Amino acid sequence: MNGLTVAAAPTPTPPLAALEPLTPIRSRWPALLSGLLSLALLAGLMRELLGGGLAALHEALPTNPLFYLVFLAIYAVQPLSDLVIFRRLWGLPLSGIVPILRKLVANEILLGYSGEAYFYAWARTRLNMIAAPFAAIKDVSILSAVVGNIFTLAMLAVATPFAYSLLPAEHIRPILGSVGIMLALSLAILLFRGRLFSLPASELRWVFLVHLVRTIAYTGLLALCWHLALPLVPLALWMLLVTGRQLVARLPLVPNKDIVFANLAVFLVGNDAAVTRLVALTVALTLLCHIIVFALTWLPLRKGAAA
């Protein structure tokens, strides 16, 4: 063409270089894992329901309807934030909320990160839509832990001046030790982020921001929910309990964190029956939501539409 050489256009770099296509798996282990999780979840839900959660529902219920609306918002915060994240990373359709809800129930009832194992198995069976799911799930989970640790440390810094007098002296040192461990883990993740993370830096910053907004929203809504039920409870006690809830949520090997938190609240507030009943009611309502989600998303009748 008139002696001119036209250079070939450079091949565009994929926006998510880490998400390279994988060879579709042909084994049945994802389906087996899903079935085993279903049975374990059903057993765990029935055990917790019959072991104390059902009794809490018979206690006096708050009369303010806003309490229940805020509670539903609290339950929806995490799955909706995950849907937002994976819609951007994978182009996940709105129907992806179903496996995300399954992941939430598995993490809360079984051991921590069992939900991520299920979610990975689910994603591997849909490689026509999702490529290399492990990279994204790993990075999202790590960033969630980092944000949770940082926010919990900030909450501790704010709550300590108010709640210091409420804590027994013998518990100060273990709390400081836990703070040191959380801080060390967070710093280690940040220092070795180049080796740990697979997603591009722009996507990591965006996921970090979503996690931060979710954590702030969850904490604020939880405090508001309790305040709507018991508006006369001192602010220091609410701050202490919210901080305790964040601390319990940072323990990945503890099944059903809400039950553990209820026991912690009873220990902290002693004979304050109204507060302990409210915490127990929150646990029971959360368990009830888990059961409803389990029934709607894990039943065979839903398999063809959402599995």
C-alpha positions in Angstrom: 0.0 0.0 0.0 2.1 2.9 -1.4 5.2 1.3 0.2 3.9 1.7 3.7 3.9 -1.2 6.1 0.9 -1.3 8.4 1.9 -2.6 11.8 -0.4 -5.2 13.3 -2.6 -4.0 16.1 -1.3 -5.1 19.5 -3.3 -7.8 21.2 -5.4 -6.2 24.0 -4.5 -7.2 27.5 -7.5 -8.8 29.3 -8.7 -6.6 32.2 -8.4 -9.6 34.6 -5.2 -11.2 33.5 -5.3 -13.7 36.4 -8.6 -15.1 35.3 -7.3 -17.2 32.4 -9.6 -20.0 31.1 -9.3 -23.4 32.7 -10.0 -26.8 31.2 -13.5 -27.8 32.3 -13.5 -30.4 35.0 -15.3 -33.7 34.4 -15.2 -35.2 37.9 -18.2 -35.3 40.1 -16.5 -33.9 43.2 -18.3 -30.5 43.1 -21.7 -32.2 43.1 -20.5 -34.6 45.9 -19.3 -31.6 47.9 -22.6 -29.8 47.4 -24.5 -32.9 48.6 -22.4 -33.4 51.7 -22.7 -29.7 52.6 -26.4 -30.0 52.2 -26.6 -32.8 54.7 -24.2 -31.2 57.1 -26.1 -27.9 56.9 -29.5 -29.5 57.6 -28.1 -31.4 60.6 -26.4 -28.2 61.9 -29.5 -26.1 61.5 -31.8 -28.6 63.2 -29.3 -29.0 66.1 -29.1 -25.3 66.7 -32.8 -24.8 66.3 -33.8 -27.5 68.7 -30.9 -26.8 71.0 -31.9 -23.3 72.1 -32.6 -21.1 69.1 -36.3 -22.0 69.1 -36.7 -21.2 72.7 -35.4 -17.6 72.2 -38.3 -16.9 69.7 -40.8 -17.4 72.5 -39.3 -14.5 74.5 -40.8 -11.0 74.3 -40.4 -9.6 70.8 -39.7 -5.9 70.0 -42.9 -4.0 69.0 -41.1 -1.5 66.8 -41.5 -2.7 63.2 -38.4 -0.9 62.2 -36.4 -3.4 64.2 -37.4 -6.2 61.8 -36.8 -4.1 58.7 -33.3 -3.2 59.9 -32.6 -6.8 60.8 -33.5 -8.0 57.3 -31.2 -5.3 55.9 -28.4 -6.6 58.2 -28.9 -10.1 56.9 -28.8 -8.9 53.3 -25.7 -6.7 53.5 -23.1 -9.5 53.0 -24.7 -11.5 50.2 -25.6 -8.3 48.3 -22.1 -7.0 48.6 -20.7 -10.4 47.3 -23.1 -10.2 44.4 -21.9 -6.7 43.5 -18.3 -7.9 43.7 -18.7 -11.0 41.5 -20.9 -9.3 39.0 -18.0 -7.0 38.3 -15.3 -9.7 38.4 -17.2 -12.5 36.6 -20.3 -10.8 35.1 -22.3 -12.9 37.5 -26.1 -12.7 36.7 -28.6 -11.7 39.4 -29.4 -15.4 39.8 -25.9 -15.8 41.3 -27.4 -14.6 44.6 -28.5 -18.2 45.1 -25.1 -19.8 45.5 -23.9 -16.7 47.4 -26.7 -17.2 49.9 -25.7 -20.9 50.1 -22.1 -19.7 50.8 -23.3 -17.5 53.6 -25.3 -20.2 55.4 -22.4 -22.7 55.0 -19.9 -20.2 56.5 -22.2 -19.4 59.4 -23.4 -22.9 60.3 -20.3 -25.0 59.4 -16.7 -24.1 59.7 -15.5 -20.8 58.4 -14.6 -20.8 54.7 -16.6 -23.9 54.0 -18.9 -21.6 52.1 -16.0 -20.5 49.9 -15.2 -24.2 49.2 -18.8 -24.7 48.0 -18.7 -21.5 46.0 -15.5 -22.6 44.3 -17.0 -26.0 43.4 -20.1 -24.2 42.1 -18.1 -21.8 39.9 -15.9 -24.7 38.5 -19.0 -26.3 37.1 -19.8 -23.1 35.2 -16.6 -22.4 33.3 -18.5 -21.2 30.3 -19.4 -18.2 32.4 -16.5 -18.1 34.9 -12.8 -18.6 34.2 -10.2 -19.5 36.9 -12.6 -18.9 39.9 -10.0 -19.7 42.6 -8.0 -16.5 42.0 -11.0 -14.2 42.5 -12.5 -16.1 45.4 -9.1 -16.2 47.1 -8.5 -12.5 46.7 -12.0 -11.5 47.8 -11.7 -13.7 50.9 -8.3 -12.3 51.9 -9.4 -8.8 51.4 -12.5 -9.4 53.5 -10.3 -10.7 56.3 -8.0 -7.7 56.0 -10.9 -5.2 56.1 -12.5 -7.0 59.0 -9.3 -6.9 61.0 -8.6 -3.3 60.3 -12.2 -2.2 61.1 -12.2 -4.3 64.3 -9.0 -2.7 65.5 -10.5 0.7 64.8 -13.7 -0.3 66.7 -11.6 -1.5 69.6 -9.7 1.8 69.7 -13.0 3.7 69.8 -14.8 1.3 72.3 -11.9 0.9 74.8 -12.3 4.2 76.6 -16.0 3.5 77.1 -15.8 -0.2 77.9 -12.5 -0.4 79.7 -14.2 -0.3 83.1 -16.7 -3.1 82.1 -13.9 -5.6 81.3 -12.4 -7.7 84.1 -8.7 -7.0 84.5 -7.7 -10.6 83.7 -9.2 -10.2 80.2 -7.2 -7.2 79.2 -4.0 -9.1 78.3 -5.8 -11.8 76.1 -7.5 -9.0 74.3 -4.2 -7.1 73.7 -2.7 -10.4 72.5 -5.6 -10.9 70.0 -5.1 -7.4 68.8 -1.4 -8.0 68.2 -2.2 -11.2 66.2 -4.8 -9.5 64.1 -2.4 -6.5 63.4 0.5 -8.9 62.6 -1.6 -10.9 60.2 -3.0 -7.8 58.4 0.5 -6.3 58.1 1.9 -9.6 56.7 -0.8 -9.8 54.1 -0.1 -6.2 53.0 3.6 -6.8 52.9 3.4 -9.9 50.8 0.4 -8.7 48.7 2.4 -9.1 45.5 2.6 -12.9 46.0 -0.8 -13.4 47.6 -3.1 -11.6 45.2 -3.9 -12.5 41.6 -6.3 -9.8 40.5 -5.1 -6.4 39.1 -4.5 -3.6 41.6 -7.5 -1.6 40.4 -9.8 -4.5 41.0 -8.3 -5.2 44.4 -8.8 -1.5 45.5 -12.4 -1.7 44.3 -13.1 -5.0 46.2 -11.4 -3.5 49.3 -13.8 -0.5 49.1 -16.9 -2.7 48.8 -15.8 -4.7 51.8 -15.2 -1.6 53.8 -18.7 -0.1 52.9 -20.3 -3.5 53.8 -18.5 -3.7 57.1 -19.4 -0.2 58.1 -23.0 -0.7 57.0 -23.3 -4.0 58.9 -21.9 -2.5 62.1 -24.1 0.6 62.0 -27.2 -1.4 61.2 -26.6 -3.8 64.0 -26.2 -1.0 66.5 -29.3 0.7 65.2 -31.2 -2.6 65.3 -30.4 -3.1 69.0 -31.1 0.6 69.8 -34.5 0.3 68.2 -35.3 -2.6 70.5 -33.7 -1.2 73.7 -33.2 2.6 73.3 -32.4 3.1 77.0 -29.3 0.8 77.0 -26.1 2.9 77.5 -24.1 3.6 74.3 -20.9 2.1 76.0 -22.6 -1.3 76.2 -23.7 -1.2 72.6 -20.2 -0.3 71.5 -18.8 -3.1 73.5 -21.2 -5.7 72.2 -20.8 -4.6 68.6 -17.0 -4.8 69.0 -17.4 -8.2 70.5 -19.5 -9.3 67.5 -16.7 -8.1 65.2 -14.1 -10.0 67.2 -16.1 -13.2 67.1 -16.6 -12.8 63.4 -12.8 -12.8 63.0 -12.6 -16.4 64.2 -12.7 -18.6 61.1 -12.7 -22.0 62.9 -15.7 -21.3 65.1 -19.0 -22.7 63.8 -22.2 -20.6 64.3 -20.5 -17.4 65.5 -23.9 -16.0 66.6 -24.3 -18.6 69.3 -20.7 -17.9 70.5 -21.5 -14.2 70.6 -24.6 -14.8 72.6 -22.6 -16.6 75.2 -20.0 -13.7 75.2 -22.8 -11.1 75.6 -24.2 -13.0 78.6 -20.8 -13.1 80.2 -20.2 -9.3 79.6 -23.6 -8.0 80.7 -24.2 -10.5 83.5 -27.8 -10.2 84.8 -29.0 -7.7 82.3 -31.9 -9.9 81.2 -33.3 -7.5 78.6 -29.9 -7.2 76.8 -29.3 -11.0 76.9 -32.8 -11.7 75.6 -32.2 -9.2 72.7 -28.9 -10.9 71.8 -30.5 -14.3 72.0 -33.5 -13.1 69.9 -31.0 -11.7 67.2 -29.3 -15.1 67.1 -32.6 -16.9 66.8 -33.8 -14.6 64.0 -30.6 -15.1 62.2 -30.9 -18.9 62.5 -34.5 -18.6 61.2 -33.3 -16.7 58.2 -30.6 -19.4 57.6 -33.3 -22.0 57.7 -35.5 -20.1 55.2 -32.6 -19.6 52.9 -31.7 -23.2 53.2 -35.2 -24.3 52.3 -35.4 -21.9 49.3 -32.0 -22.5 47.8 -31.0 -26.1 48.6 -34.2 -28.1 47.9 -34.1 -30.3 44.8 -37.1 -28.4 43.4 -34.8 -25.4 43.0 -32.0 -27.3 41.4 -33.0 -26.8 37.8 -33.4 -23.0 38.2 -30.5 -22.0 40.5 -28.1 -24.9 41.2 
